[in-house]
């Protein structure tokens, strides 16, 4: 596990995601954090993250945002 600090950048991204994908607040924060973690990994040559959730709406939003 890697802890992701909730920064103003992640909060702003979460607000955008909540609006664009009609997500609940914590779902949007989870997705924004996953997107940042994915960017951090891929920018140093790491493998992209696989996003897993039991929430179909959240999975749909994650796919739309480019996560597997």
Number of C-alpha atoms within 10 A of each C-alpha: 3 5 7 12 8 12 10 9 11 21 16 13 19 23 17 15 22 20 13 10 16 15 19 15 14 11 19 25 21 16 24 25 22 19 21 15 17 19 15 13 14 13 11 8 9 11 10 17 15 11 15 12 11 7 9 10 15 21 17 13 20 24 13 11 14 10 18 12
